[in-house]
Amino acid sequence: MVNSHKALWGKCLDLIRENVTEQQFKTWFAPIVFESFSASTNTLLLQVPSHYAYEYLEQYYVGLLNKVLARCFGANVVLRYRIVTDQEHHLTQEVDAEQPADIEPPRAARANQAPTTLDAAVPQGLNPQLNPRHTFSNFIEGDSNKLPRTVGISIAEHPGKSTFNPFFIYGPSGCGKTHLVNAIGVRCKELYPQKRVLYVSARLFQVQFTDAVRQNRVNDFINFYQTIDMLIVDDIQEWATAVKTLDTFFHIFNHLFRNGKQIILASDRPPVDLQGMKDRLLTRFSCGLIAELEKPNVQLCVDILNSKCRRDGLKIPTDVITFIASTANGSVRDLEGVINSLLAYSVVYNCNIDMRLAERVIKRAVKIDNRPLTVDDILEKVCAHFNVTTQNVFSRSRKRDYVLTRQISMYFAQKYTKMPASRIGQLIGNRDHSTVIHSCSTIEKRLKVDKAFVEEMNSIENAFRLKK
Protein backbone atom coordinates (compact mmCIF):
# COMPACT_ATOMS: atom_id res chain seq x y z
CA MET A 1 0.00 0.00 0.00
CA VAL A 2 2.87 2.36 0.80
CA ASN A 3 4.33 1.79 -2.63
CA SER A 4 0.99 2.49 -4.30
CA HIS A 5 0.66 5.80 -2.48
CA LYS A 6 4.24 6.67 -3.37
CA ALA A 7 3.40 5.86 -6.98
CA LEU A 8 0.43 8.23 -6.77
CA TRP A 9 2.79 10.97 -5.64
CA GLY A 10 4.96 10.09 -8.64
CA LYS A 11 1.94 10.69 -10.88
CA CYS A 12 1.45 14.04 -9.14
CA LEU A 13 5.01 14.97 -10.04
CA ASP A 14 4.42 14.00 -13.66
CA LEU A 15 1.37 16.30 -13.80
CA ILE A 16 3.26 19.11 -12.13
CA ARG A 17 6.13 18.75 -14.61
CA GLU A 18 3.70 19.33 -17.47
CA ASN A 19 2.57 22.64 -15.96
CA VAL A 20 5.86 24.28 -14.94
CA THR A 21 9.22 24.94 -16.57
CA GLU A 22 12.00 22.37 -16.18
CA GLN A 23 14.00 24.81 -14.05
CA GLN A 24 11.03 25.42 -11.74
CA PHE A 25 10.44 21.69 -11.41
CA LYS A 26 14.08 20.95 -10.57
CA THR A 27 14.23 23.79 -8.03
CA TRP A 28 10.95 23.38 -6.15
CA PHE A 29 9.46 19.93 -6.79
CA ALA A 30 12.28 17.49 -7.49
CA PRO A 31 13.69 17.89 -3.91
CA ILE A 32 10.32 16.93 -2.33
CA VAL A 33 10.36 13.46 -0.77
CA PHE A 34 7.24 11.33 -0.24
CA GLU A 35 7.09 10.19 3.38
CA SER A 36 3.67 8.69 4.09
CA PHE A 37 -0.06 8.71 3.40
CA SER A 38 -2.66 8.00 6.08
CA ALA A 39 -5.86 6.60 4.63
CA SER A 40 -7.69 7.03 7.97
CA THR A 41 -7.10 10.79 8.01
CA ASN A 42 -6.63 11.21 4.25
CA THR A 43 -3.33 12.98 4.99
CA LEU A 44 -0.30 13.14 2.69
CA LEU A 45 3.04 13.90 4.39
CA LEU A 46 5.89 15.24 2.25
CA GLN A 47 9.45 16.22 3.16
CA VAL A 48 10.80 19.57 1.95
CA PRO A 49 14.41 20.73 2.40
CA SER A 50 13.88 24.15 4.00
CA HIS A 51 11.47 26.70 5.46
CA TYR A 52 11.96 28.81 2.36
CA ALA A 53 10.95 25.93 0.07
CA TYR A 54 7.77 25.37 2.10
CA GLU A 55 6.88 29.08 2.07
CA TYR A 56 7.56 29.38 -1.68
CA LEU A 57 5.42 26.36 -2.50
CA GLU A 58 2.53 27.64 -0.38
CA GLN A 59 2.76 31.12 -1.86
CA TYR A 60 3.15 30.34 -5.55
CA TYR A 61 2.13 26.72 -6.19
CA VAL A 62 -0.62 25.91 -3.69
CA GLY A 63 -3.29 26.03 -6.42
CA LEU A 64 -1.38 23.64 -8.66
CA LEU A 65 -0.71 21.27 -5.76
CA ASN A 66 -4.39 21.21 -4.78
CA LYS A 67 -5.45 20.31 -8.33
CA VAL A 68 -2.97 17.49 -8.89
CA LEU A 69 -3.55 16.01 -5.41
CA ALA A 70 -7.30 16.01 -5.95
CA ARG A 71 -6.84 14.23 -9.27
CA CYS A 72 -4.44 11.56 -7.96
CA PHE A 73 -5.46 11.10 -4.29
CA GLY A 74 -9.07 12.20 -4.44
CA ALA A 75 -10.98 15.15 -3.01
CA ASN A 76 -10.35 16.65 0.44
CA VAL A 77 -6.83 15.26 0.79
CA VAL A 78 -4.90 17.01 3.58
CA LEU A 79 -1.33 18.02 2.76
CA ARG A 80 1.32 18.28 5.46
CA TYR A 81 5.02 19.08 5.16
CA ARG A 82 7.93 17.88 7.22
CA ILE A 83 10.63 20.55 7.05
CA VAL A 84 14.16 19.26 7.50
CA THR A 85 15.69 22.33 9.12
CA ASP A 86 19.06 20.81 10.04
CA GLN A 87 19.96 17.61 8.23
CA GLU A 88 23.14 17.12 10.24
CA HIS A 89 21.15 16.82 13.46
CA HIS A 90 17.98 15.48 11.81
CA LEU A 91 15.79 18.18 13.31
CA THR A 92 12.38 18.41 11.69
CA GLN A 93 9.24 20.47 11.94
CA GLU A 94 5.81 19.59 10.59
CA VAL A 95 3.49 22.27 9.22
CA ASP A 96 0.07 22.20 7.63
CA ALA A 97 -0.47 23.29 4.07
CA GLU A 98 -2.98 26.06 3.54
CA GLN A 99 -6.58 25.07 2.89
CA PRO A 100 -7.63 25.19 -0.78
CA ALA A 101 -9.36 28.47 -1.49
CA ASP A 102 -12.60 26.82 -2.59
CA ILE A 103 -12.92 24.44 0.38
CA GLU A 104 -14.36 25.70 3.67
CA PRO A 105 -12.24 24.57 6.64
CA PRO A 106 -13.94 22.27 9.15
CA ARG A 107 -15.65 23.75 12.20
CA ALA A 108 -12.69 22.94 14.47
CA ALA A 109 -10.33 24.83 12.17
CA ARG A 110 -12.67 27.81 11.94
CA ALA A 111 -12.78 28.04 15.72
CA ASN A 112 -9.01 28.52 15.77
CA GLN A 113 -8.79 31.26 13.16
CA ALA A 114 -7.51 34.66 14.29
CA PRO A 115 -10.32 36.87 15.65
CA THR A 116 -10.81 39.97 13.54
CA THR A 117 -14.12 41.03 15.07
CA LEU A 118 -15.63 40.85 18.52
CA ASP A 119 -17.81 37.90 17.52
CA ALA A 120 -14.67 35.86 16.79
CA ALA A 121 -12.90 36.96 19.97
CA VAL A 122 -14.65 34.69 22.44
CA PRO A 123 -13.00 32.95 25.42
CA GLN A 124 -13.62 29.46 24.01
CA GLY A 125 -11.00 28.20 21.57
CA LEU A 126 -8.74 31.23 22.01
CA ASN A 127 -6.21 31.60 19.20
CA PRO A 128 -3.04 33.24 20.59
CA GLN A 129 -2.39 34.76 17.11
CA LEU A 130 1.33 34.11 17.61
CA ASN A 131 3.69 33.51 14.71
CA PRO A 132 5.28 30.10 15.49
CA ARG A 133 8.31 30.94 13.35
CA HIS A 134 9.26 33.85 15.61
CA THR A 135 11.09 32.07 18.42
CA PHE A 136 14.07 32.73 20.66
CA SER A 137 16.08 30.11 18.79
CA ASN A 138 16.15 32.29 15.65
CA PHE A 139 16.22 35.64 17.48
CA ILE A 140 20.00 36.02 17.36
CA GLU A 141 21.56 37.77 20.36
CA GLY A 142 23.82 40.79 19.96
CA ASP A 143 24.82 43.95 21.78
CA SER A 144 21.76 45.80 20.50
CA ASN A 145 19.20 43.32 21.90
CA LYS A 146 20.87 41.45 24.76
CA LEU A 147 18.90 43.12 27.58
CA PRO A 148 15.38 42.86 26.08
CA ARG A 149 16.06 39.32 24.87
CA THR A 150 17.27 38.18 28.30
CA VAL A 151 14.33 39.84 30.05
CA GLY A 152 11.95 38.35 27.49
CA ILE A 153 13.14 34.82 28.27
CA SER A 154 12.72 35.46 32.00
CA ILE A 155 9.16 36.72 31.46
CA ALA A 156 8.25 33.74 29.27
CA GLU A 157 9.48 31.37 31.98
CA HIS A 158 7.87 33.30 34.88
CA PRO A 159 4.96 35.31 33.43
CA GLY A 160 3.44 37.87 35.80
CA LYS A 161 5.77 36.87 38.64
CA SER A 162 8.62 39.30 38.07
CA THR A 163 9.20 43.01 38.42
CA PHE A 164 9.18 43.22 34.60
CA ASN A 165 5.44 43.89 34.40
CA PRO A 166 4.49 45.60 32.23
CA PHE A 167 7.38 44.98 29.85
CA PHE A 168 7.61 47.94 27.45
CA ILE A 169 9.80 47.44 24.36
CA TYR A 170 10.56 50.26 21.96
CA GLY A 171 12.78 50.71 18.93
CA PRO A 172 12.80 51.77 15.27
CA SER A 173 10.97 49.89 12.56
CA GLY A 174 12.64 46.66 11.46
CA CYS A 175 14.74 46.09 14.59
CA GLY A 176 12.88 42.91 15.65
CA LYS A 177 10.24 44.08 18.15
CA THR A 178 7.45 41.94 16.70
CA HIS A 179 9.75 38.91 16.56
CA LEU A 180 10.75 39.34 20.21
CA VAL A 181 7.24 39.75 21.63
CA ASN A 182 6.06 36.75 19.60
CA ALA A 183 9.00 34.72 20.89
CA ILE A 184 7.98 35.51 24.47
CA GLY A 185 4.44 34.34 23.78
CA VAL A 186 5.54 31.19 21.94
CA ARG A 187 7.92 30.17 24.76
CA CYS A 188 5.25 30.84 27.39
CA LYS A 189 2.72 28.64 25.57
CA GLU A 190 5.33 25.88 25.29
CA LEU A 191 5.98 25.97 29.05
CA TYR A 192 2.42 26.71 30.18
CA PRO A 193 -0.06 25.36 27.58
CA GLN A 194 -2.99 26.14 29.86
CA LYS A 195 -2.24 29.87 29.99
CA ARG A 196 -4.28 32.19 27.82
CA VAL A 197 -1.77 34.10 25.71
CA LEU A 198 -2.88 36.65 23.12
CA TYR A 199 -0.87 38.71 20.64
CA VAL A 200 -2.79 41.57 19.07
CA SER A 201 -1.80 44.64 17.09
CA ALA A 202 -3.01 48.00 18.34
CA ARG A 203 -4.93 48.45 15.11
CA LEU A 204 -6.78 45.13 15.44
CA PHE A 205 -7.62 45.92 19.07
CA GLN A 206 -9.11 49.23 17.94
CA VAL A 207 -11.13 47.53 15.17
CA GLN A 208 -12.52 45.03 17.67
CA PHE A 209 -13.40 47.82 20.09
CA THR A 210 -15.16 49.80 17.34
CA ASP A 211 -17.20 46.72 16.42
CA ALA A 212 -18.08 46.21 20.10
CA VAL A 213 -19.34 49.79 20.37
CA ARG A 214 -21.43 49.43 17.22
CA GLN A 215 -22.93 46.15 18.51
CA ASN A 216 -23.42 47.51 22.02
CA ARG A 217 -21.14 44.80 23.44
CA VAL A 218 -18.38 46.82 25.07
CA ASN A 219 -18.77 44.93 28.37
CA ASP A 220 -18.31 41.61 26.55
CA PHE A 221 -15.22 43.02 24.85
CA ILE A 222 -13.69 44.13 28.16
CA ASN A 223 -14.61 40.89 29.92
CA PHE A 224 -12.91 38.86 27.20
CA TYR A 225 -9.62 40.76 27.44
CA GLN A 226 -9.71 40.55 31.22
CA THR A 227 -9.50 36.75 30.95
CA ILE A 228 -6.04 36.86 29.28
CA ASP A 229 -3.00 35.64 31.24
CA MET A 230 -0.42 37.24 28.93
CA LEU A 231 -1.53 40.15 26.76
CA ILE A 232 0.89 41.29 24.03
CA VAL A 233 0.00 44.51 22.20
CA ASP A 234 2.14 45.64 19.26
CA ASP A 235 2.52 49.15 17.77
CA ILE A 236 0.69 50.97 20.56
CA GLN A 237 1.89 54.33 19.18
CA GLU A 238 -1.07 54.02 16.79
CA TRP A 239 -3.41 54.75 19.71
CA ALA A 240 -2.04 58.27 20.20
CA THR A 241 -5.33 59.99 19.27
CA ALA A 242 -7.79 57.15 19.99
CA VAL A 243 -9.18 58.51 23.25
CA LYS A 244 -12.02 56.02 23.75
CA THR A 245 -9.81 53.05 22.87
CA LEU A 246 -7.21 54.25 25.39
CA ASP A 247 -9.81 54.68 28.12
CA THR A 248 -11.03 51.13 27.57
CA PHE A 249 -7.52 49.74 27.52
CA PHE A 250 -6.82 51.59 30.77
CA HIS A 251 -9.51 49.53 32.53
CA ILE A 252 -8.28 46.28 30.96
CA PHE A 253 -4.69 47.10 31.92
CA ASN A 254 -5.62 47.83 35.54
CA HIS A 255 -7.54 44.58 35.91
CA LEU A 256 -4.76 42.44 34.43
CA PHE A 257 -2.05 44.20 36.41
CA ARG A 258 -3.86 43.89 39.75
CA ASN A 259 -4.40 40.19 39.13
CA GLY A 260 -0.76 39.48 38.34
CA LYS A 261 -1.27 38.92 34.61
CA GLN A 262 1.62 39.68 32.28
CA ILE A 263 1.40 42.68 29.96
CA ILE A 264 3.85 43.23 27.10
CA LEU A 265 3.76 46.38 24.98
CA ALA A 266 5.75 47.31 21.89
CA SER A 267 6.15 50.72 20.31
CA ASP A 268 8.43 52.64 17.97
CA ARG A 269 9.11 55.19 20.72
CA PRO A 270 9.44 55.29 24.54
CA PRO A 271 6.43 56.18 26.74
CA VAL A 272 7.67 59.73 27.28
CA ASP A 273 7.35 60.39 23.53
CA LEU A 274 3.83 58.94 23.14
CA GLN A 275 2.07 62.24 22.64
CA GLY A 276 -1.70 62.34 23.06
CA MET A 277 -1.86 59.67 25.77
CA LYS A 278 -2.97 60.60 29.25
CA ASP A 279 -0.45 60.63 32.09
CA ARG A 280 -2.37 58.01 34.05
CA LEU A 281 -1.72 55.49 31.28
CA LEU A 282 1.86 56.56 30.59
CA THR A 283 2.80 56.13 34.25
CA ARG A 284 1.45 52.58 34.14
CA PHE A 285 3.44 51.84 31.00
CA SER A 286 6.57 52.97 32.83
CA CYS A 287 6.09 51.20 36.16
CA GLY A 288 7.65 47.89 35.04
CA LEU A 289 10.65 47.74 32.71
CA ILE A 290 11.30 49.87 29.64
CA ALA A 291 13.85 48.32 27.26
CA GLU A 292 15.18 49.74 24.02
CA LEU A 293 15.69 47.44 21.07
CA GLU A 294 18.34 49.09 18.91
CA LYS A 295 19.03 48.48 15.26
CA PRO A 296 21.51 45.60 14.88
CA ASN A 297 25.08 46.50 13.99
CA VAL A 298 26.82 45.01 10.97
CA GLN A 299 28.21 42.00 12.86
CA LEU A 300 24.79 41.08 14.24
CA CYS A 301 23.31 41.44 10.75
CA VAL A 302 25.96 39.01 9.49
CA ASP A 303 25.09 36.56 12.29
CA ILE A 304 21.37 36.86 11.49
CA LEU A 305 21.95 36.19 7.80
CA ASN A 306 24.22 33.21 8.49
CA SER A 307 21.61 31.78 10.85
CA LYS A 308 18.89 32.14 8.21
CA CYS A 309 21.10 30.46 5.61
CA ARG A 310 21.77 27.50 7.95
CA ARG A 311 18.10 27.22 8.88
CA ASP A 312 16.83 27.34 5.31
CA GLY A 313 19.66 25.37 3.71
CA LEU A 314 20.87 28.32 1.64
CA LYS A 315 24.35 28.83 0.21
CA ILE A 316 25.35 32.49 -0.14
CA PRO A 317 28.99 33.60 -0.51
CA THR A 318 30.61 35.28 2.49
CA ASP A 319 31.33 38.51 0.63
CA VAL A 320 27.67 38.78 -0.39
CA ILE A 321 26.56 38.22 3.21
CA THR A 322 28.90 40.99 4.38
CA PHE A 323 27.72 43.33 1.65
CA ILE A 324 24.04 42.81 2.49
CA ALA A 325 24.69 43.26 6.21
CA SER A 326 26.57 46.48 5.53
CA THR A 327 23.88 47.92 3.28
CA ALA A 328 20.58 46.96 4.91
CA ASN A 329 20.62 49.94 7.30
CA GLY A 330 20.31 47.76 10.37
CA SER A 331 16.84 46.48 9.49
CA VAL A 332 16.12 42.79 10.11
CA ARG A 333 13.08 43.08 7.88
CA ASP A 334 15.23 44.42 5.04
CA LEU A 335 17.73 41.59 5.55
CA GLU A 336 15.03 38.95 5.07
CA GLY A 337 13.57 40.82 2.10
CA VAL A 338 16.92 40.96 0.34
CA ILE A 339 17.58 37.24 0.89
CA ASN A 340 14.14 36.30 -0.43
CA SER A 341 14.62 38.56 -3.46
CA LEU A 342 18.04 37.06 -4.19
CA LEU A 343 16.59 33.56 -4.14
CA ALA A 344 13.71 34.53 -6.39
CA TYR A 345 16.05 36.20 -8.92
CA SER A 346 18.46 33.26 -8.91
CA VAL A 347 15.62 30.81 -9.60
CA VAL A 348 13.84 32.85 -12.26
CA TYR A 349 17.01 33.77 -14.14
CA ASN A 350 18.84 30.50 -13.35
CA CYS A 351 21.94 32.31 -12.09
CA ASN A 352 24.27 32.08 -9.11
CA ILE A 353 23.97 34.38 -6.12
CA ASP A 354 27.03 36.60 -6.36
CA MET A 355 28.03 40.19 -5.64
CA ARG A 356 26.75 41.46 -8.97
CA LEU A 357 23.28 40.04 -8.35
CA ALA A 358 23.30 41.32 -4.75
CA GLU A 359 24.09 44.87 -5.89
CA ARG A 360 21.31 44.66 -8.46
CA VAL A 361 18.71 43.38 -6.00
CA ILE A 362 19.58 45.55 -3.04
CA LYS A 363 18.94 48.76 -5.00
CA ARG A 364 15.33 47.64 -5.35
CA ALA A 365 14.88 46.21 -1.85
CA VAL A 366 16.64 48.65 0.47
CA LYS A 367 16.56 52.40 0.75
CA ILE A 368 20.24 53.24 0.73
CA ASP A 369 21.59 56.35 2.38
CA ASN A 370 22.47 58.54 -0.59
CA ARG A 371 24.39 61.16 1.37
CA PRO A 372 27.39 61.90 -0.85
CA LEU A 373 30.78 60.75 0.35
CA THR A 374 33.22 63.40 1.50
CA VAL A 375 37.00 63.31 1.27
CA ASP A 376 37.08 62.83 5.04
CA ASP A 377 34.79 59.77 4.71
CA ILE A 378 37.08 58.30 2.08
CA LEU A 379 40.26 58.99 4.04
CA GLU A 380 38.76 57.40 7.15
CA LYS A 381 37.91 54.10 5.41
CA VAL A 382 41.08 53.84 3.31
CA CYS A 383 43.34 54.64 6.28
CA ALA A 384 41.50 52.08 8.41
CA HIS A 385 41.95 49.45 5.70
CA PHE A 386 45.74 49.95 5.57
CA ASN A 387 46.07 50.67 9.29
CA VAL A 388 47.69 54.07 8.82
CA THR A 389 46.74 57.53 10.07
CA THR A 390 45.74 60.61 8.12
CA GLN A 391 48.91 62.26 9.46
CA ASN A 392 50.90 59.50 7.74
CA VAL A 393 49.07 60.17 4.48
CA PHE A 394 49.53 63.94 4.73
CA SER A 395 53.26 63.58 5.49
CA ARG A 396 56.05 63.79 2.90
CA SER A 397 57.15 60.23 3.66
CA ARG A 398 57.63 57.93 0.65
CA LYS A 399 56.89 54.78 2.66
CA ARG A 400 55.03 52.36 0.41
CA ASP A 401 51.88 52.01 2.57
CA TYR A 402 51.57 55.77 2.96
CA VAL A 403 51.94 56.40 -0.76
CA LEU A 404 49.44 53.67 -1.71
CA THR A 405 46.89 54.94 0.82
CA ARG A 406 47.31 58.46 -0.53
CA GLN A 407 46.90 57.36 -4.15
CA ILE A 408 43.81 55.24 -3.45
CA SER A 409 42.23 58.06 -1.45
CA MET A 410 42.78 60.46 -4.35
CA TYR A 411 41.37 57.91 -6.81
CA PHE A 412 38.17 57.41 -4.78
CA ALA A 413 37.86 61.14 -4.13
CA GLN A 414 37.88 61.75 -7.87
CA LYS A 415 35.38 58.90 -8.40
CA TYR A 416 32.87 59.80 -5.67
CA THR A 417 33.09 63.61 -5.38
CA LYS A 418 32.68 66.37 -7.93
CA MET A 419 35.76 68.19 -6.75
CA PRO A 420 38.48 69.24 -9.20
CA ALA A 421 41.91 67.63 -8.89
CA SER A 422 43.36 70.81 -7.41
CA ARG A 423 40.85 70.79 -4.54
CA ILE A 424 41.36 67.05 -3.87
CA GLY A 425 45.09 67.63 -3.69
CA GLN A 426 44.65 70.45 -1.18
CA LEU A 427 42.50 68.26 1.09
CA ILE A 428 44.84 65.25 0.90
CA GLY A 429 48.19 66.48 2.14
CA ASN A 430 48.17 69.82 0.29
CA ARG A 431 49.39 68.23 -2.97
CA ASP A 432 49.06 69.87 -6.39
CA HIS A 433 46.68 68.73 -9.10
CA SER A 434 49.38 66.88 -11.06
CA THR A 435 49.95 64.54 -8.10
CA VAL A 436 46.23 63.71 -8.04
CA ILE A 437 46.17 63.02 -11.79
CA HIS A 438 49.27 60.80 -11.55
CA SER A 439 47.81 58.89 -8.56
CA CYS A 440 44.53 58.21 -10.34
CA SER A 441 46.33 57.03 -13.47
CA THR A 442 48.53 54.70 -11.41
CA ILE A 443 45.54 53.11 -9.67
CA GLU A 444 43.58 52.70 -12.93
CA LYS A 445 46.50 50.90 -14.60
CA ARG A 446 46.91 48.52 -11.68
CA LEU A 447 43.18 47.71 -11.64
CA LYS A 448 43.47 46.43 -15.22
CA VAL A 449 46.18 43.84 -14.46
CA ASP A 450 45.98 42.94 -10.74
CA LYS A 451 42.93 40.84 -9.75
CA ALA A 452 43.92 40.74 -6.09
CA PHE A 453 44.12 44.52 -6.08
CA VAL A 454 40.66 44.71 -7.65
CA GLU A 455 39.24 42.61 -4.80
CA GLU A 456 41.01 44.82 -2.26
CA MET A 457 39.52 47.96 -3.83
CA ASN A 458 36.06 46.35 -3.83
CA SER A 459 36.47 45.63 -0.14
CA ILE A 460 37.25 49.28 0.54
CA GLU A 461 34.25 50.42 -1.52
CA ASN A 462 32.00 48.08 0.46
CA ALA A 463 33.24 49.82 3.61
CA PHE A 464 31.89 53.11 2.23
CA ARG A 465 28.40 51.59 2.48
CA LEU A 466 28.68 50.97 6.23
CA LYS A 467 26.36 53.12 8.34
CA LYS A 468 28.47 55.84 9.85
N, C-alpha and C positions, 0 to 999 in steps of 0.2 A: 504493500500500500504506500509506503514511504517513497518507493521508486516511482510509482504512478503519479504521486503529487509532485515530485521533483520534475517528472516529465512534463506535467502541466505547466510548471513554471518555465520550462524550456520553451514550450509553445508560446508563452507570454513574451519571452525574449524575442522569439522569431517575429511576432506581430509588432513589437516595439521597434525592431530593426527596420521594418518596412516603413515606419512613420517618422524616423529621425535620420539625421546624417550619420555616416560611419564614424566620424570624429565624436559626435555627441554620444553615440552608442558606446564606443570604447571608453569614453571618459566617465559617463554616469551610470551605465547599466551593466557593462561587462564585469565591473568589480563586485556587483551584488551577488551574494551567496545564499542559496536556498538553505534554510535550516529545518523548518518543520511546518506541518499543516495539521491543525486539530479539527477533526470533523465534528466533534461535539460542540465546539464553540464557533466553528466556521472561520477560524483564524489562521492566517498565513504569516509566518515569521521569517523575515529576511535579514541577513547581515549586510551592513553597509560600513565602509572603512573609516568614516569620519562624521563629526557633527555637520560639517559644511556640506558633505554629500547628501545627508538626510534633509537639511534645510533646502538645498537646491532642488532636490527631487520634489519636495512638498510644495515649493513655490512655483516651479515651472512645468512639472510633469505629472501633477496629481490627477489631472483630467485624463491623460493618456493611460496612466496606471489603472484608474478606476474602470475604464472601458475594457482593457485587455483582461483584467482580472475577472470582470463580470462574464466575459465571453468564455474564458477557460475554466474558471472555478465556480461560476454560477453567481447569481445575484446575492447581495448583502454580505459578501465576503469581507472580513475585517482584516486590515493590513497592519502589521506591527513590524517595527525595525529593531534590530539589536545593533547598537553602535559600538564598534570596537575602538575605544578611545585610546588605548595604550596596548598595542599588541605584545610588547615585551613582557608586560605584567598581566596580560589577559584580562584587563578590566573592561567591563561592558556595561552598557546602559540600554534599557529597552524604552522605546517611546511609541506612542500610538500615531498612526497616520491620521491626517485630517479626514473628517467625514466627507463623502461625496456631496457636492453642492445640491444635488436634487434628491437627497435622501434625508429625511428628518431624523435626528438622533433620537435614541430611545429615551423614555421618561427619566431614567436614572441619570443619563448624560445631561439632559436639559436641566436637571436640578442642580448640577454642578457648574453650569456656565456662569461667567462673571456677571454680577448684578449691575445693570445699567440704569435701572429705575427702582423706585421704592418697592414695587410689587415683587421684584426679583430678590431684593435684599431682605430676606426673612431669616430668622434664627436657624430654622431647620436646613440642613444640607449646606452650611456656610462654605463658600468658596474663598479661600484666602487671597485669591488673585495674585499670588506670588509667581514670579518667573523662576522655574526650577533650574534654569541654566545659570542664574546669578547666585553663585555660592562663594563661600570663603576660599574654597580650593582654587578657584580661578580668579580671585581678587588678589592680585600680586602685591605683596607688601613692599613699601619703599619709604623714604624719608617723608614724603608728602602726605602719606595716609596712615602712618604707623599708629598714632594715637587713636583716631576714630576706629580703625580696624580692630585694635586690641580691645577697646571699650565695647565695640559691637559684639565681639565674641563673648565677652563677659556678660553682656545683657542677654544674649541668646541662651546662655547656659543658666542664668539666674534672673529671669524676667520679673520686673517689679520688685525685686528684693535688694536692689543696690541703690546707691546715692545718685546713679545716673538716670534719674527719671524726673522730668522728661529728658530724652536724649535729643539734642538739637544739632543737626549737621548742616553746615552751609559751605558753599563753594561755587565756583564758576561752572557754567554749562560744560558738560563733557568730561568732568573730572572723576566721575564714578559714584555720585551720590545715590542714584537709583539702584545701581548694582549693590552697593553696601547695605542699604536698608532692606533690599530683598534678601540678601545673604543672611541678615539677622533673622528675618522671618522664617526662611527655609530651615536654618539650623534649629530654631526654636521648635518648629513643627516636627523635626526629626527626633528631638529629645523629649518633647512633650506633645504627643499626637492629640491628646485630649484638649489642649488649649485652643481657644478660639483666636486665631491670628488673622488680621485683615490688613492688606495693603490697598490703599486707595489714593488716587490723585486728588489734589484739591479741586480740580475742575469737575471730576466725577462726583465728589461729595456735594458740590454746589448744585449740580444737575439733579441729584437725588433729593436734595432739600427742596429745590424749586418744585419738583413733582409732588413732594409731600405736602407743600403748601397748597398747590392747586387741587389736590385730592382731599384736603382737610385731614391729613394724617401725620401731622408734625409730631404728635406724641408717640405714634408708632415708630417713626423715624428715630427719635431720640432714644426710645426704649431699646431699639435694635442695637444702636451703637454703644449703649451702656452695658451690653452683654459681652463686649469684646475683651479678651485678656491682653492682647497686644495689638494696639492700633498704630499703624504706620501711615502717615500722610505725607505725600510728596508734593513739592512745588507750592508750599503754602503762601509764597509771595503773591500768588494770583488772587488771594482773598483781600488784598489791601483795601479795596473799596466796597467789599461785599458786607455791609454792616449787619444785615439780618443773619447771614450765614455765620459770621463771626460770633454773634450773640448766642446762636444755637450751639456752636462748637464750644463756647465757653462753658456752658452747662454740661456738655458731654465730657469735656476735659476734667472739670471739677469732680464729677462722679467717678470717673476712672482713676484719677489721682488719689482720691480719698480711700478708694477700695484697693489700692496697691496694684493697679493694673499698669502695664508698661505702655508708655507713649513715646513714639519716635517721630520726629518731624524733620523734614528736609526742605531747604530753601537755597536760593542763589545768593542770599545775603544774610548777615547776622540779625538777631532780633532788633537791635538798636536802629537798624536801617530800614525796618519794615514800616514805612510811613502809612498812615491811615488806620493803623490798628490801635485799639485802646490800650492804655497803660496796664489795666488790670489783666489783660491777656498777655502782654509782652513780659510782665514780671513773672507770670507762670511759665512762659517759654524759657525763661532764664534761670529758673530755680533749681534745675538739675545740672546737666553738663552741656556746654556749648563747645563743639569741636569743629575746627575748620578743615575742610578737605581741599588741599591745594592741587593745582595742576601738576601732573607727574613731570619730573625732569627727564632729560634725554635717556639716562641709564634705566630709569623705571619703564619708560616707553619701550626700550629695547627688550627688557625682561618680559613685559606684557606681550609683545609680539612673538618672542621666542616661545612663550608658554602657549599662545594660541596655535602656533605652528606645530608644536608637539601634540597638543590636544586634538587637532584636526588632521594630523598626518600630512602637513604641508611641507614643501621644501622650497625655501626662499633664501637666496644667497645672503651672506653676512653683510656685504656692503649695501645691499638693498634694504635690509632691516635697519641698518644704521641711518641710511638716508631718510627713510620714512619716519623713524623716531625723531630725527632732527628737524623735520619739516612740518609735522602734524600739529604744531603749536600747543603741545601738551594736552591734547584732547583724546581721551580713550575712545570716544565715539568716532572721531576722525580716523584713528588707527584702524579700527575694525572696518570702517567704510573703505579705506584704501586697500586693505587686504582682500576684501570681497570683490572690489573692482578689478584688482590685479588678476584674481582667479578667473573672473568672468572674461576679461580680455584675452587671457592666455588660452582659454578654451575656445572662444569664438574664432580667434585668429590663429589658433594652433601654433602658438609661439612660446618661447621660454620666458620666465619671469626674470628680467635683468634690469640693470640700471636705466637703460633707455626706455623700457616700458614703464618703469616706476615714475620717471620724470614726466612721461606723457600723461599717466593716470592722475598723478597727484595734483597737477594743475587744474583738473576738473573736479577733484574731490575735496581739496583743502584750500581754504582762503589763506594765501601766503602773505606774510607781511612784506609789502612792497616798498617800505621805506628805503630810499636809495642808500647804497653803501658810501661811507666816507673814507678818506684816506686813513684816518685814525682807526676805523673798523678793520681795514685791510691790514694795516701794520700790526694791529693786535693779534690777528689770527695767524699771519705769516710768521711773526716773531715767536709766537707760542709753538708753532709747528717745528721750527728749527732750534727752539730753546735758546734764543738770544734776546737781548733787550733792544728797545728803540735807540738807546744811547749807543749801542754797538753799531747799529745800522747808520746812525747819523755821523759816526766817527769817520776819520780818514784812513782807518785801518784797511789793509788789503787782504785780511784773513778771509779764506775761502767762504766760510759760512756767512760772514757778514756781507760779503759781496753778493752772494747768491740770494740772500734774504732781501737785500736792497733791490736787486734786479727784478725779482719776482713781485715785490711790492709795487714797483713802478709799472710792471706789465699789467697787473690787476687794476691798478689805479687808472691806467689808460683805458682798460676794457670796461670798467664798471662806473667810471665818473665821466663827466663831460668837460673836465678840466684840460686846458692846453698843457703841453709838455713842460713849458716854462714854470707853470704853477705847481705841477706835480713835483718837479725838481726842487722847488723852494720848500715844499712841505716835507720832502724826504731828504733831509740832510743838507738842504740849501745847495743842491746841485744845479747845473745849468741844463738847458733843454736838450743839448746834444748827448748828455749822459743818459737822459731818459730814453731818447730815441735808440741809442746804442743798446741799452739794457733790454728794451722791448724786442729789438731785432735778434739779440742773442737768445732770448727765451723762445721766440717763435721758431728759430732754426733748430733748437734742441728738441722742441715738441714734435718735430717732423721725423726725428730719427731715434728717439729714446723712449721706448714704451714704458719703462719703469718710471721715468720722469713724468710722463703723461698721467700715470696713476697717482703719483705724488701730488701733482697739480690738481687733479680731480678731488683728492682728499682735502686739500686746502679749500677748494671752492665749496665743498660740502659743509665745511666749518662755517662759511659765511651765512649758511642757512640756519644755524643754531640760534635759538631765541636769546637775545642779549639781555 
